[in-house]
Amino acid sequence: MQESLLQLVMAGAFGAFIGLLFRVTRRPGEARASTFTLVGLAAGIAAYLIFYVLTRTTGAPPWLLPVLVLAQVWLWLGPLGPKFRKVEGNDNGR
């Protein structure tokens, strides 16, 4: 149980770190900067759940977990990720 919990926490932390790296590489001035880290955390946890199921059913190797975390974070923040708009003044079209 402790080993699974440790792997879950490490996958979440790694996902949050990768999400933070995505934030650093994006253009400055985008809205909701902390969203990248939170989406990375959620993607890391989801990747661990996928890894856990694969380990129990097929005996997946341990090196697959970081690859799954990277793939999930890239998908969730890349092509399938949220679309952020730049924050501009309160012009409202006037």
C-alpha positions in Angstrom: 0.0 0.0 0.0 2.8 2.4 0.9 4.6 1.7 -2.3 1.5 2.4 -4.4 0.9 5.6 -2.5 4.5 6.7 -3.0 4.3 6.0 -6.7 1.1 8.0 -6.9 2.6 11.0 -5.2 5.7 10.9 -7.3 3.7 10.6 -10.5 1.6 13.6 -9.4 4.7 15.7 -8.5 6.4 14.8 -11.8 3.3 15.7 -13.7 3.1 19.1 -11.9 6.7 19.7 -12.6 6.3 19.0 -16.3 3.2 21.2 -16.3 5.3 24.0 -14.8 7.9 23.5 -17.6 5.1 23.8 -20.1 4.1 27.1 -18.5 7.7 28.4 -18.7 7.9 27.6 -22.4 4.7 29.4 -23.2 4.4 33.0 -24.1 4.2 35.4 -21.1 1.0 37.2 -20.3 -1.4 34.3 -20.7 -4.3 34.0 -18.3 -4.4 31.4 -15.5 -0.7 30.6 -15.2 -1.3 28.1 -12.3 -3.6 26.0 -14.5 -0.6 24.4 -16.2 0.6 23.0 -12.9 -2.8 21.8 -11.8 -3.5 20.1 -15.2 0.0 18.5 -15.0 -0.8 17.2 -11.5 -4.1 15.7 -12.7 -2.4 14.2 -15.7 0.2 12.6 -13.5 -2.4 11.1 -11.3 -4.4 9.8 -14.3 -1.2 8.4 -15.8 -0.5 6.5 -12.6 -4.0 5.0 -12.6 -3.4 3.8 -16.2 0.0 2.4 -15.1 -1.6 0.7 -12.1 -4.2 -1.1 -14.3 -1.5 -2.1 -16.8 0.8 -3.4 -14.1 -2.0 -5.5 -12.5 -3.3 -6.9 -15.8 -0.2 -7.3 -18.1 2.8 -6.8 -15.8 3.9 -3.6 -17.4 7.6 -2.6 -16.7 8.4 0.2 -14.2 9.9 2.5 -16.9 6.5 2.9 -18.4 5.3 5.2 -15.7 7.4 8.3 -16.5 6.6 7.8 -20.2 2.9 7.7 -19.5 3.2 10.8 -17.3 5.0 12.7 -20.1 2.5 11.6 -22.7 -0.5 12.5 -20.5 0.8 16.0 -19.7 1.8 16.6 -23.3 -1.7 15.6 -24.5 -3.6 17.5 -21.9 -1.5 20.7 -22.3 -0.7 20.4 -25.9 -3.2 19.4 -28.6 -6.0 18.4 -26.3 -5.4 21.0 -23.7 -7.3 24.1 -22.8 -7.2 27.1 -25.0 -6.0 30.2 -23.1 -6.7 33.8 -24.3 -4.4 36.7 -23.6 -5.5 39.1 -20.9 -6.1 42.5 -22.4 -7.7 45.7 -21.2 -11.4 46.3 -20.6 -12.0 47.8 -24.1 -15.2 45.7 -24.7 -15.1 46.5 -28.4 -15.3 50.3 -28.0 
